[in-house]
Amino acid sequence: MQDELMVGLDVGSTTVKAVVVRRENDEMIWQDYQRHETKQPEKSLEFLRRIEAEFLHLNLHTLAYRADLRIHTWNFTNLEHELNYLFA
């Protein structure tokens, strides 16, 4: 059985933070934190592409994120479009 992973992404006023966590035991297996220099969509896409590349063998398809008190689902195959929608 493949690992079930959760991806967390926090885009703040000055930084982007991201984590990848194993769902079964909450083990954090990847993390990064960087200033985005007012380029939130670009830095977010960079993080998500890095996560996608590192965990490609796990066949990531979707990413859930929270915004406006609702849970949304992104398609990993169309991240750039999804980020443009989020930051519009």
Secondary structure, DSSP 8 states (H G I E B T S, - for coil): ----EEEEEEE-SSEEEEEEEETTT--EEEEEEEE-TT-HHHHHHHHHHHHHHHTGGG---EEEEEETTEEEEEEGGGHHHHHHHHT-
